[in-house]
Amino acid sequence: MKVIDQLVVEARLEVQRAHEAGDAEQFGAHNPFIDGFLEWMDAPEGQQSIEASDLVFAALAHAGVDARQRKIIWADGKRLSIEQSAERMHAEHPGVLRDLIETHVLGWLESCAPESYSERQLEELDRLIEPWLDDYERTSRAGRT
């Protein structure tokens, strides 16, 4: 499952602005996908997901990644796994569902692209993160069944 939270948030805002401004035609008037997405955003489920996304991206704004060791390096220097990172955020924000936090941590990792990285470094990061996420999702699903 590919989750690119930042792009979703930007698209959500753009679509909402267009609908509010009466420019829905640029996206296709009464597009069922857009209408459904806007409904979801306004529903409690959508609001919870947006809250979790905002929380994760704010908490990890100054974090780094050690993709070889499969760790997220927090601003305070702690090196935590995906699960530990989600648990840390959930402990600080118990009102936000842990599973949603974890989903958005995966999305953060997928979109992780340090500005200082060269194209070659970004390709290497992607090459290492993809199997990390695939393995994590596979073991996570296996643990739930």
ROVEX-325349 format. One record per residue: residue number from 1; chain; x, y, z of N, C-alpha, C in turn. Coordinates in steps of 0.1 Angstrom, whole numbers, padded with zeros to 4 digits, always signed. Last residue first. Layout:
+-----+-----+-------+-------+-------+-------+-------+-------+-------+-------+-------+
! seq ! mol !   nxx !   nyy !   nzz !  caxx !  cayy !  cazz !   cxx !   cyy !   czz !
+-----+-----+-------+-------+-------+-------+-------+-------+-------+-------+-------+
! NUM !   A !     X !     Y !     Z !     X !     Y !     Z !     X !     Y !     Z !
...
+-----+-----+-------+-------+-------+-------+-------+-------+-------+-------+-------+
END
This chain:
+-----+-----+-------+-------+-------+-------+-------+-------+-------+-------+-------+
! seq ! mol !   nxx !   nyy !   nzz !  caxx !  cayy !  cazz !   cxx !   cyy !   czz !
+-----+-----+-------+-------+-------+-------+-------+-------+-------+-------+-------+
! 145 !   A ! -0033 ! -0118 ! +0115 ! -0041 ! -0129 ! +0111 ! -0040 ! -0141 ! +0120 !
! 144 !   A ! -0014 ! -0100 ! +0124 ! -0028 ! -0097 ! +0127 ! -0038 ! -0108 ! +0123 !
! 143 !   A ! +0010 ! -0109 ! +0116 ! +0008 ! -0108 ! +0130 ! -0007 ! -0105 ! +0134 !
! 142 !   A ! +0009 ! -0105 ! +0089 ! +0009 ! -0118 ! +0094 ! +0006 ! -0119 ! +0109 !
! 141 !   A ! +0010 ! -0077 ! +0088 ! -0003 ! -0084 ! +0084 ! -0003 ! -0098 ! +0089 !
! 140 !   A ! +0036 ! -0073 ! +0096 ! +0025 ! -0067 ! +0104 ! +0012 ! -0074 ! +0100 !
! 139 !   A ! +0051 ! -0086 ! +0077 ! +0051 ! -0092 ! +0091 ! +0040 ! -0086 ! +0099 !
! 138 !   A ! +0044 ! -0069 ! +0055 ! +0041 ! -0084 ! +0054 ! +0041 ! -0090 ! +0069 !
! 137 !   A ! +0052 ! -0044 ! +0064 ! +0038 ! -0046 ! +0061 ! +0035 ! -0061 ! +0061 !
! 136 !   A ! +0080 ! -0049 ! +0066 ! +0072 ! -0045 ! +0077 ! +0057 ! -0048 ! +0075 !
! 135 !   A ! +0087 ! -0056 ! +0040 ! +0089 ! -0066 ! +0050 ! +0080 ! -0062 ! +0062 !
! 134 !   A ! +0081 ! -0031 ! +0027 ! +0074 ! -0044 ! +0023 ! +0075 ! -0054 ! +0034 !
! 133 !   A ! +0098 ! -0014 ! +0041 ! +0084 ! -0012 ! +0042 ! +0077 ! -0025 ! +0038 !
! 132 !   A ! +0123 ! -0025 ! +0032 ! +0120 ! -0024 ! +0047 ! +0105 ! -0022 ! +0049 !
! 131 !   A ! +0122 ! -0023 ! +0005 ! +0121 ! -0037 ! +0011 ! +0118 ! -0036 ! +0026 !
! 130 !   A ! +0122 ! +0007 ! +0004 ! +0112 ! -0002 ! -0002 ! +0111 ! -0016 ! +0004 !
! 129 !   A ! +0146 ! +0016 ! +0015 ! +0134 ! +0018 ! +0022 ! +0123 ! +0008 ! +0017 !
! 128 !   A ! +0167 ! +0010 ! -0003 ! +0167 ! +0004 ! +0010 ! +0153 ! +0005 ! +0017 !
! 127 !   A ! +0159 ! +0025 ! -0026 ! +0163 ! +0011 ! -0028 ! +0163 ! +0003 ! -0014 !
! 126 !   A ! +0158 ! +0051 ! -0015 ! +0146 ! +0044 ! -0020 ! +0148 ! +0029 ! -0021 !
! 125 !   A ! +0185 ! +0054 ! -0010 ! +0175 ! +0055 ! +0001 ! +0163 ! +0048 ! -0003 !
! 124 !   A ! +0195 ! +0054 ! -0036 ! +0199 ! +0044 ! -0026 ! +0190 ! +0043 ! -0015 !
! 123 !   A ! +0182 ! +0077 ! -0046 ! +0180 ! +0063 ! -0052 ! +0183 ! +0052 ! -0043 !
! 122 !   A ! +0194 ! +0096 ! -0030 ! +0180 ! +0094 ! -0029 ! +0176 ! +0080 ! -0035 !
! 121 !   A ! +0221 ! +0094 ! -0039 ! +0217 ! +0091 ! -0025 ! +0202 ! +0088 ! -0023 !
! 120 !   A ! +0218 ! +0103 ! -0065 ! +0223 ! +0089 ! -0063 ! +0219 ! +0085 ! -0049 !
! 119 !   A ! +0209 ! +0129 ! -0061 ! +0200 ! +0120 ! -0068 ! +0205 ! +0105 ! -0065 !
! 118 !   A ! +0219 ! +0138 ! -0028 ! +0221 ! +0139 ! -0042 ! +0211 ! +0129 ! -0048 !
! 117 !   A ! +0204 ! +0154 ! +0000 ! +0208 ! +0142 ! -0007 ! +0209 ! +0145 ! -0022 !
! 116 !   A ! +0194 ! +0176 ! +0014 ! +0208 ! +0176 ! +0011 ! +0213 ! +0164 ! +0003 !
! 115 !   A ! +0167 ! +0170 ! +0018 ! +0171 ! +0180 ! +0007 ! +0186 ! +0180 ! +0004 !
! 114 !   A ! +0156 ! +0137 ! +0021 ! +0164 ! +0148 ! +0027 ! +0169 ! +0158 ! +0015 !
! 113 !   A ! +0128 ! +0124 ! +0018 ! +0138 ! +0128 ! +0008 ! +0145 ! +0140 ! +0013 !
! 112 !   A ! +0102 ! +0103 ! +0024 ! +0114 ! +0108 ! +0030 ! +0124 ! +0111 ! +0019 !
! 111 !   A ! +0079 ! +0090 ! +0017 ! +0081 ! +0103 ! +0011 ! +0094 ! +0110 ! +0016 !
! 110 !   A ! +0080 ! +0066 ! +0031 ! +0079 ! +0066 ! +0017 ! +0083 ! +0079 ! +0010 !
! 109 !   A ! +0080 ! +0076 ! +0058 ! +0092 ! +0070 ! +0053 ! +0092 ! +0069 ! +0037 !
! 108 !   A ! +0053 ! +0086 ! +0058 ! +0065 ! +0095 ! +0060 ! +0077 ! +0089 ! +0055 !
! 107 !   A ! +0039 ! +0062 ! +0056 ! +0038 ! +0072 ! +0045 ! +0050 ! +0082 ! +0046 !
! 106 !   A ! +0046 ! +0050 ! +0080 ! +0050 ! +0044 ! +0067 ! +0050 ! +0054 ! +0056 !
! 105 !   A ! +0034 ! +0069 ! +0096 ! +0048 ! +0067 ! +0097 ! +0053 ! +0061 ! +0085 !
! 104 !   A ! +0007 ! +0064 ! +0089 ! +0013 ! +0076 ! +0085 ! +0029 ! +0077 ! +0087 !
! 103 !   A ! +0004 ! +0039 ! +0101 ! +0001 ! +0041 ! +0087 ! +0008 ! +0053 ! +0082 !
! 102 !   A ! +0008 ! +0046 ! +0128 ! +0017 ! +0037 ! +0122 ! +0016 ! +0038 ! +0106 !
! 101 !   A ! -0014 ! +0062 ! +0133 ! -0001 ! +0068 ! +0134 ! +0009 ! +0059 ! +0127 !
! 100 !   A ! -0034 ! +0043 ! +0130 ! -0034 ! +0054 ! +0120 ! -0020 ! +0061 ! +0121 !
!  99 !   A ! -0028 ! +0026 ! +0151 ! -0028 ! +0021 ! +0138 ! -0027 ! +0032 ! +0127 !
!  98 !   A ! -0034 ! +0043 ! +0173 ! -0020 ! +0039 ! +0171 ! -0018 ! +0034 ! +0156 !
!  97 !   A ! -0054 ! +0072 ! +0172 ! -0053 ! +0057 ! +0170 ! -0039 ! +0053 ! +0166 !
!  96 !   A ! -0051 ! +0096 ! +0196 ! -0049 ! +0093 ! +0182 ! -0047 ! +0078 ! +0181 !
!  95 !   A ! -0051 ! +0099 ! +0223 ! -0064 ! +0101 ! +0216 ! -0063 ! +0098 ! +0201 !
!  94 !   A ! -0025 ! +0099 ! +0232 ! -0033 ! +0086 ! +0233 ! -0047 ! +0087 ! +0226 !
!  93 !   A ! +0002 ! +0111 ! +0225 ! -0011 ! +0115 ! +0220 ! -0021 ! +0103 ! +0220 !
!  92 !   A ! +0024 ! +0099 ! +0236 ! +0023 ! +0113 ! +0238 ! +0009 ! +0118 ! +0234 !
!  91 !   A ! +0019 ! +0073 ! +0228 ! +0020 ! +0075 ! +0242 ! +0019 ! +0090 ! +0245 !
!  90 !   A ! +0021 ! +0076 ! +0200 ! +0008 ! +0073 ! +0206 ! +0008 ! +0075 ! +0221 !
!  89 !   A ! +0048 ! +0082 ! +0196 ! +0038 ! +0092 ! +0193 ! +0025 ! +0089 ! +0200 !
!  88 !   A ! +0058 ! +0056 ! +0205 ! +0062 ! +0069 ! +0211 ! +0052 ! +0080 ! +0209 !
!  87 !   A ! +0046 ! +0039 ! +0186 ! +0042 ! +0038 ! +0200 ! +0046 ! +0050 ! +0208 !
!  86 !   A ! +0059 ! +0047 ! +0163 ! +0044 ! +0049 ! +0164 ! +0040 ! +0048 ! +0179 !
!  85 !   A ! +0085 ! +0040 ! +0170 ! +0082 ! +0054 ! +0167 ! +0067 ! +0056 ! +0168 !
!  84 !   A ! +0082 ! +0012 ! +0173 ! +0086 ! +0020 ! +0184 ! +0083 ! +0035 ! +0182 !
!  83 !   A ! +0076 ! +0006 ! +0146 ! +0067 ! +0003 ! +0157 ! +0070 ! +0011 ! +0169 !
!  82 !   A ! +0099 ! +0014 ! +0133 ! +0086 ! +0019 ! +0129 ! +0077 ! +0018 ! +0141 !
!  81 !   A ! +0125 ! +0019 ! +0158 ! +0119 ! +0012 ! +0147 ! +0106 ! +0019 ! +0143 !
!  80 !   A ! +0148 ! +0045 ! +0167 ! +0136 ! +0037 ! +0169 ! +0131 ! +0030 ! +0156 !
!  79 !   A ! +0171 ! +0061 ! +0183 ! +0170 ! +0054 ! +0170 ! +0159 ! +0043 ! +0173 !
!  78 !   A ! +0174 ! +0094 ! +0195 ! +0169 ! +0081 ! +0197 ! +0167 ! +0074 ! +0183 !
!  77 !   A ! +0181 ! +0121 ! +0190 ! +0191 ! +0111 ! +0188 ! +0186 ! +0096 ! +0190 !
!  76 !   A ! +0161 ! +0139 ! +0190 ! +0168 ! +0137 ! +0202 ! +0179 ! +0126 ! +0202 !
!  75 !   A ! +0150 ! +0135 ! +0165 ! +0158 ! +0147 ! +0167 ! +0166 ! +0147 ! +0180 !
!  74 !   A ! +0154 ! +0100 ! +0156 ! +0146 ! +0112 ! +0161 ! +0156 ! +0123 ! +0164 !
!  73 !   A ! +0157 ! +0080 ! +0130 ! +0166 ! +0087 ! +0140 ! +0159 ! +0100 ! +0144 !
!  72 !   A ! +0144 ! +0049 ! +0125 ! +0141 ! +0063 ! +0124 ! +0150 ! +0070 ! +0134 !
!  71 !   A ! +0160 ! +0020 ! +0110 ! +0157 ! +0029 ! +0122 ! +0153 ! +0043 ! +0117 !
!  70 !   A ! +0174 ! +0001 ! +0095 ! +0159 ! +0001 ! +0096 ! +0155 ! +0008 ! +0108 !
!  69 !   A ! +0199 ! +0001 ! +0088 ! +0196 ! -0005 ! +0101 ! +0181 ! -0005 ! +0104 !
!  68 !   A ! +0197 ! +0013 ! +0063 ! +0204 ! +0001 ! +0064 ! +0201 ! -0007 ! +0077 !
!  67 !   A ! +0183 ! +0037 ! +0069 ! +0176 ! +0027 ! +0062 ! +0183 ! +0013 ! +0062 !
!  66 !   A ! +0180 ! +0058 ! +0091 ! +0191 ! +0049 ! +0089 ! +0184 ! +0037 ! +0082 !
!  65 !   A ! +0168 ! +0091 ! +0088 ! +0165 ! +0076 ! +0086 ! +0179 ! +0069 ! +0084 !
!  64 !   A ! +0157 ! +0117 ! +0110 ! +0164 ! +0112 ! +0099 ! +0161 ! +0097 ! +0098 !
!  63 !   A ! +0135 ! +0145 ! +0119 ! +0141 ! +0131 ! +0121 ! +0149 ! +0127 ! +0108 !
!  62 !   A ! +0121 ! +0168 ! +0119 ! +0136 ! +0169 ! +0121 ! +0142 ! +0155 ! +0123 !
!  61 !   A ! +0095 ! +0159 ! +0116 ! +0100 ! +0170 ! +0108 ! +0115 ! +0171 ! +0108 !
!  60 !   A ! +0081 ! +0140 ! +0131 ! +0093 ! +0136 ! +0124 ! +0099 ! +0146 ! +0115 !
!  59 !   A ! +0060 ! +0155 ! +0142 ! +0069 ! +0148 ! +0151 ! +0082 ! +0144 ! +0144 !
!  58 !   A ! +0047 ! +0163 ! +0118 ! +0053 ! +0173 ! +0127 ! +0063 ! +0166 ! +0136 !
!  57 !   A ! +0039 ! +0139 ! +0107 ! +0048 ! +0147 ! +0099 ! +0054 ! +0158 ! +0108 !
!  56 !   A ! +0022 ! +0129 ! +0128 ! +0034 ! +0122 ! +0124 ! +0044 ! +0131 ! +0117 !
!  55 !   A ! +0002 ! +0149 ! +0130 ! +0010 ! +0146 ! +0141 ! +0023 ! +0139 ! +0137 !
!  54 !   A ! -0009 ! +0148 ! +0104 ! -0003 ! +0160 ! +0109 ! +0006 ! +0158 ! +0121 !
!  53 !   A ! -0019 ! +0121 ! +0105 ! -0009 ! +0126 ! +0095 ! -0002 ! +0138 ! +0100 !
!  52 !   A ! -0038 ! +0123 ! +0125 ! -0027 ! +0114 ! +0127 ! -0016 ! +0118 ! +0117 !
!  51 !   A ! -0056 ! +0142 ! +0113 ! -0050 ! +0145 ! +0126 ! -0037 ! +0136 ! +0128 !
!  50 !   A ! -0064 ! +0126 ! +0091 ! -0057 ! +0139 ! +0089 ! -0050 ! +0143 ! +0102 !
!  49 !   A ! -0077 ! +0106 ! +0105 ! -0065 ! +0103 ! +0096 ! -0057 ! +0115 ! +0094 !
!  48 !   A ! -0098 ! +0119 ! +0117 ! -0088 ! +0112 ! +0125 ! -0075 ! +0109 ! +0117 !
!  47 !   A ! -0112 ! +0129 ! +0095 ! -0106 ! +0138 ! +0104 ! -0095 ! +0132 ! +0113 !
!  46 !   A ! -0120 ! +0104 ! +0084 ! -0111 ! +0113 ! +0077 ! -0104 ! +0123 ! +0086 !
!  45 !   A ! -0138 ! +0096 ! +0105 ! -0126 ! +0087 ! +0100 ! -0116 ! +0096 ! +0093 !
!  44 !   A ! -0157 ! +0116 ! +0106 ! -0148 ! +0114 ! +0117 ! -0136 ! +0106 ! +0113 !
!  43 !   A ! -0158 ! +0134 ! +0074 ! -0163 ! +0123 ! +0083 ! -0153 ! +0121 ! +0094 !
!  42 !   A ! -0145 ! +0151 ! +0057 ! -0154 ! +0157 ! +0067 ! -0159 ! +0147 ! +0077 !
!  41 !   A ! -0131 ! +0133 ! +0041 ! -0124 ! +0143 ! +0048 ! -0132 ! +0149 ! +0060 !
!  40 !   A ! -0153 ! +0119 ! +0029 ! -0144 ! +0112 ! +0038 ! -0136 ! +0122 ! +0047 !
!  39 !   A ! -0162 ! +0140 ! +0012 ! -0171 ! +0134 ! +0023 ! -0162 ! +0127 ! +0033 !
!  38 !   A ! -0140 ! +0143 ! -0004 ! -0144 ! +0154 ! +0004 ! -0153 ! +0149 ! +0015 !
!  37 !   A ! -0141 ! +0118 ! -0017 ! -0129 ! +0122 ! -0009 ! -0132 ! +0133 ! +0000 !
!  36 !   A ! -0165 ! +0119 ! -0030 ! -0163 ! +0109 ! -0020 ! -0151 ! +0113 ! -0011 !
!  35 !   A ! -0159 ! +0140 ! -0048 ! -0170 ! +0141 ! -0039 ! -0169 ! +0132 ! -0027 !
!  34 !   A ! -0138 ! +0128 ! -0062 ! -0136 ! +0140 ! -0055 ! -0147 ! +0142 ! -0044 !
!  33 !   A ! -0152 ! +0106 ! -0074 ! -0141 ! +0104 ! -0065 ! -0138 ! +0116 ! -0057 !
!  32 !   A ! -0173 ! +0119 ! -0088 ! -0176 ! +0110 ! -0077 ! -0164 ! +0107 ! -0068 !
!  31 !   A ! -0174 ! +0152 ! -0097 ! -0166 ! +0140 ! -0099 ! -0168 ! +0131 ! -0086 !
!  30 !   A ! -0188 ! +0176 ! -0102 ! -0194 ! +0165 ! -0095 ! -0187 ! +0151 ! -0097 !
!  29 !   A ! -0168 ! +0184 ! -0130 ! -0180 ! +0188 ! -0121 ! -0186 ! +0175 ! -0115 !
!  28 !   A ! -0135 ! +0183 ! -0129 ! -0146 ! +0175 ! -0134 ! -0158 ! +0177 ! -0125 !
!  27 !   A ! -0118 ! +0201 ! -0121 ! -0115 ! +0187 ! -0116 ! -0126 ! +0178 ! -0122 !
!  26 !   A ! -0128 ! +0224 ! -0131 ! -0114 ! +0221 ! -0134 ! -0111 ! +0207 ! -0130 !
!  25 !   A ! -0153 ! +0225 ! -0119 ! -0152 ! +0220 ! -0133 ! -0138 ! +0217 ! -0137 !
!  24 !   A ! -0151 ! +0237 ! -0094 ! -0152 ! +0222 ! -0095 ! -0150 ! +0217 ! -0109 !
!  23 !   A ! -0149 ! +0263 ! -0085 ! -0141 ! +0258 ! -0097 ! -0141 ! +0243 ! -0098 !
!  22 !   A ! -0160 ! +0274 ! -0063 ! -0169 ! +0271 ! -0074 ! -0162 ! +0267 ! -0087 !
!  21 !   A ! -0145 ! +0276 ! -0041 ! -0145 ! +0287 ! -0050 ! -0154 ! +0285 ! -0062 !
!  20 !   A ! -0148 ! +0251 ! -0030 ! -0153 ! +0262 ! -0022 ! -0154 ! +0275 ! -0031 !
!  19 !   A ! -0135 ! +0235 ! -0049 ! -0149 ! +0233 ! -0046 ! -0155 ! +0245 ! -0040 !
!  18 !   A ! -0109 ! +0246 ! -0046 ! -0116 ! +0246 ! -0059 ! -0131 ! +0245 ! -0057 !
!  17 !   A ! -0103 ! +0239 ! -0019 ! -0103 ! +0253 ! -0023 ! -0111 ! +0255 ! -0036 !
!  16 !   A ! -0104 ! +0211 ! -0021 ! -0113 ! +0218 ! -0013 ! -0114 ! +0233 ! -0016 !
!  15 !   A ! -0082 ! +0207 ! -0038 ! -0096 ! +0203 ! -0042 ! -0106 ! +0210 ! -0034 !
!  14 !   A ! -0062 ! +0216 ! -0022 ! -0064 ! +0222 ! -0035 ! -0078 ! +0219 ! -0040 !
!  13 !   A ! -0063 ! +0199 ! +0000 ! -0065 ! +0214 ! +0002 ! -0068 ! +0220 ! -0011 !
!  12 !   A ! -0058 ! +0174 ! -0012 ! -0070 ! +0177 ! -0004 ! -0073 ! +0192 ! -0003 !
!  11 !   A ! -0032 ! +0178 ! -0022 ! -0043 ! +0176 ! -0031 ! -0057 ! +0179 ! -0024 !
!  10 !   A ! -0018 ! +0180 ! +0003 ! -0018 ! +0191 ! -0007 ! -0030 ! +0190 ! -0017 !
!   9 !   A ! -0024 ! +0155 ! +0014 ! -0028 ! +0167 ! +0021 ! -0029 ! +0179 ! +0011 !
!   8 !   A ! -0012 ! +0139 ! -0006 ! -0026 ! +0137 ! -0003 ! -0032 ! +0150 ! +0004 !
!   7 !   A ! +0014 ! +0146 ! -0003 ! +0007 ! +0149 ! -0016 ! -0008 ! +0148 ! -0014 !
!   6 !   A ! +0020 ! +0137 ! +0023 ! +0021 ! +0151 ! +0019 ! +0014 ! +0154 ! +0007 !
!   5 !   A ! +0015 ! +0109 ! +0021 ! +0007 ! +0118 ! +0029 ! +0008 ! +0132 ! +0025 !
!   4 !   A ! +0012 ! +0084 ! +0003 ! +0021 ! +0096 ! +0002 ! +0013 ! +0108 ! +0008 !
!   3 !   A ! +0013 ! +0051 ! +0005 ! +0007 ! +0063 ! +0011 ! +0016 ! +0074 ! +0010 !
!   2 !   A ! +0007 ! +0021 ! -0010 ! +0015 ! +0033 ! -0011 ! +0007 ! +0045 ! -0005 !
!   1 !   A ! +0008 ! -0012 ! +0000 ! +0000 ! +0000 ! +0000 ! +0009 ! +0012 ! +0000 !
+-----+-----+-------+-------+-------+-------+-------+-------+-------+-------+-------+
END
